[in-house]
């Protein structure tokens, strides 16, 4: 298990793996909630029942074409730091972090496909990709879901669709989300109006690490909330249309900043780069917020000799779990802040301001 986690931190993860800028859209994710018929939901099942079902589902997943040669990680054998790394890479949820024996993660190569076993539901299927790639993610996940259903009877009714532990997922069980970098709208003070508009349309807007988190680093996850009464294709089409509109607003905001307030934009980017290159202590929130400004500077041609790939790497490596894994020991918050500053400085060295 430990060797598997050690290998994970050597790569940026599927949602950050593209070696070029994806622009406003950082990544796409599609998730399906499924339960096995005539078996108690994980929250109601006893440990022995969860262990038996986990073993059964692990056997099924290990023989599928859609997720060849998956790696299985047992939540009962992982320590807190290893679980934090998986959560920071968007592979498991806060709830699965708290699970032990009888819960697991099945993971494909490159982290593109994953399955949480005995989280809130028996199965949480997930596909992730850099950029705006929802249709392709849905096709991959749909194929995986169909393969599983050939061997496992799902809890399903003609009137309610797929039955889930949380009523908000009943129906299709589908949650599609897109992560966007909305630094321009934030800088112009317009992001709150956009978020409010999205919520009025029935969409959920969350931070970098999902439900209950704030949008540090100007990273916003936008996802559907309605899962009942619409088909999967209708949900995907509606979300894609809205995401395109949000991207247009962000691009428009960046263009207006460059045209009407270029000095403020250049100053914000330069200050962020300067602080990151010279600070001695750096918190997680500060790192995300300043790296957001630097990312904006790279994408708008204000910073040279720095690739988005390097920024993606920094963003992951400076999360608490990854920091402690690299240090090979548990670190206090103060120790993490010092190490985080050192890592950021070493990876930003050699960059230059172009304006």
N, C-alpha and C positions, 0 to 999 in steps of 0.2 A: 504493500500500500504506500509506504513512505517513498519508495523509488518512483512510483507513478506520479505522485504529487511533485517530486523533485523535477521530473521531466516536464510537467505542465508549465512550471514557471519559466522555462527556457523559451517559451513562445508567447506571442501576444494574445492568443485565444481567438476563437472563430469570429467573434463579433468585432475584433480590432485587427484582423490579420491582413487586410488589404494593404498592399505596399504603396498605395498612392492615396491622395486625398479623395474622400467620398463627398466632400463639400458639406452642406448643411446636415445631410442625413448620415449619422454615424453607423447605425446598424438596424437590422430587422430581426424580429423574433416571432415565431408562431408556436402556440402551446395548446395542447388538447388535454382535457381532464376526462379520465375514464375510470370505471369501477367494474369489478367482476360481479356477475349476477349471483345472488344468494350467498354472499359473503359480507360480514359486517364491515362497515367503513372503518378505516384505521383508527379513528378516534374512539370507536366503540369496541373494537376487537381487543382481545387479550394478547399478551406477548407471544404465547405459543401459536396462536392463530395467525398473527402477523408474520412470524418466522416461517410457518408452513407456506403461506401464500407467497412470501418473498422468494423462497426457494423454488416454488412452482413457476413464478413469473421470470425469475432469472434463467431457468432452463428454457423457457419459451423464447426469451429475447436472445439467448445465446445461439439460436439456430436460424435466425432470420436473415434474409438477403438484404433487406433495407438498411440494416445496421450491422455490417459484417464485423466479426471479431471484436465485439464490444469489450471494454474494460469494466469490471464491476468493482465498486467501492462500497464496502459495508460500513454503514454509519456507526455501528457498534464498535468498530476497531479504529476509527479515525480520531485524532486528538483535536482540540479546539482550533489550533492554528491551521491544520489541514482543512478543516471544515470552513474556516474563514476564507481560505484561498479559493475554494470551490464557489463560495457565495460571491466573492469579489469578481470572479470570472463569469458570474451569472449562470452557473451550472446547477446550483441548488438554492433553495429558498431559506428564509430565516427559520421557517417551521421545520424543514428537514434537518437543519443544523442541530435542532434540539432533540432529534430522534436518535435512538440507539439501535439495539438488536432488532431485526425484523424490518429494517428500512435500508435502502441501498440506492446507489446511482449507477446506471448503465451508461457508458460514454463511448462514443465513436471516435475514430481517428480525427484529429484536428478539431475536436469538440463541436463539430457541426450539428450532430444529433445527440440527444441525451434523453434519458428516461428516469424520472424519480419514482421510486417504488415505495409505497406506503408513506407518502407525505400526508396531505389532507385527504387525497383520494388514493386509490390503489395504484393508479398510474398517472403520471404527468409527462406526456410526450412533448419534446421541445426541439425546435430547429432554429439555428441562429446563423446569421450571415452579415458581413459588412455591407454598408450601403442600403439602398432601397430595393429590396429583393423579396418582397412578401409573396408574390405568386409562386416563385420557385420553391421557397420555403414551405408553402402550403402543399405543393405537389409532393415533396419529399416526405412530409409528415403524414399526409393522407395515405401514401403507399405503405408507410410503416404501420399506421393504424389498421389498415385493411389486412395486412399480414398477421398482426396480433389477433384480430377478430376471427381469423380462420381457425385459431386454436383456443381462443378464450371467449366464453359467452359474456358479453357486456350487460350491465344493468341498463335496460332501455325499455321505454314504453312508447306506443304510437302517439300518445297525446303530449307527453312531456319531453320526448327525446332521450338523450343520455342523462342518467341520474347521477348527481354529484353530491358531495358532502356539503358544499355551500350552495344555497339556492340560486345565487347570482351566476352560477356556471351551468345550470340546468338547460338542456336544449342541445345545442351543438357542442357545448363544452369548449368552444374555441375562443381563445384570446390572442389577438394579433397586436403587436406593438412595434413602434418605430422609435429609435432614439435620435433626437435632433440636437444640434448645437445652435442655440438661439442667442448668440452673443450680441448680434447687431440690434435685435429687438430689445434686449435687456439694456443695452447702452443708451438707447433712445427712450427708455422708460415706457415701452409699448408692449412688453411681454405679458404683463398682467391682464391687459385687455384681450390679448389673443388667448391666453389660458382660460379666462372666464368664458369667452365665446365657445371654446372647445367643450368645456364642461356643460354649457347650455345645450350643446348638440348631443349630449349623452356620452361623451368620451371621458376616459380617465386620464389625468395628467399627473405623472409622478416624477420623482428624482432618479438619479443614476442607479441606485440600488433597489428601485421598485417601491412597493407599497410602504407608506409611512416615512419615506425619505424625502428630503428637500432637493431642489434642483441645483446643487453645488456644481460649479464649473459650467453653468448655463446649459447643462445636459438635461433634457426633458424627454421622458418616455410618454408617448401618446398611444393609447390602446382603446379598443372597443369595450363597452361594458355590457351591451345587450347580447345575449347568447340564445335567447328564445324568441321565435317568431320570424327569424330571418335565416336564410340558408348560408352556408359557409361562403359561397361565392359572393352573395350580396354583402355580407359583412366585410369581406376583403375589398370589394370594389368601392364601397362607401369610404372605408378608411384610406385607401389609396388616393381617392379624389381629394379628401381633406388634407392629407399630408402634402400633396402637390401644392395646395393653396398656402399652407403654412410655409413651405419652402420658398414660395414666391414672395411672401411677406418678409421673410428673413433676408433674402437676396436684395429686395427693395430697400430694406433698412440699411444694409451694408453699403449700397450704392449711394444713398442719401448721406450717410456718414462721411464717405470719401469725398463727396462733392461739396457738402455744406459745412462740415466740421472736421476737415482733414487733420488739423493740428491737434485737436482733442483725441482723435483716433490714434495718431502716431504717438502722442504722449502716453496714452493708456498702455499701448503695446510696449513702448520703451521702458516705462516704469515697471511693468510686470516682469520683463526680461531682466532688468537691473536688480530687482529684489531677489528673484530666483537665483541669480548668479552670485549674489553677495550675502545672502542671509546665512545665519548659523543655526537657526531653529525654524522649523516649518511644519505647521499643523496640516492634517489631511485636508481640511476645508480651504486653507490658504493655498495649498498646492493646486487643488482643482480649480480654484478661482483664477489664480495667476496663469496657470497653464491654459485656461480657456482664452485669456487675452493673447497669450503667445500663439495659440492655434489660429486665432483670428488674424493675427499679424502675418503668419505664414501664408494663410489662404488669400490674403489681400496684398501679398507682395511686399510686406514691410520688414520681414526678417529673412535673412539669407542663410544658406548652409545649414538648413534644418529641415528634415523631412517629417511628414505626418507620421510615418512609421515609428520614428524615434519618440515623438510625443505620445503615441499610443503606448509604447513600451514604458515610458516614464509614468503615465497615468496609472498603469496596473502595478508596477513595481513599488510605487509609493503608498499603496494601500497597506493597512496594518498587518494583515496576514502574510502578504508577500514579503514585507520588510523583515518580519520575524523569521520567516523561512530562510531568507538569505543570511540572516545573522546566526541561524541555527540555535536560537535560544529565545525564551520569552523576554520581551523588552517592556520596560515601563513606558507610559505615554511620552515622557520627556526624552527617553532614549530613542524612541521612534522618531520624534520630531528632529533630533540631531542627525540621525542616519538619513532621514528623508531629504534634508537639506543637502547633505553630502552627495547623495545619488543624483539629485536634480542638477547640482552644479557640475558634476562630472560629465553628465550627458548633454548639457547645454553649452559646454565649453567649445569655443570655436565658432559659435554663431555670430551673426553680424546684423546690425540695423541697416536697412536700405533706404530709409527715409526719416 
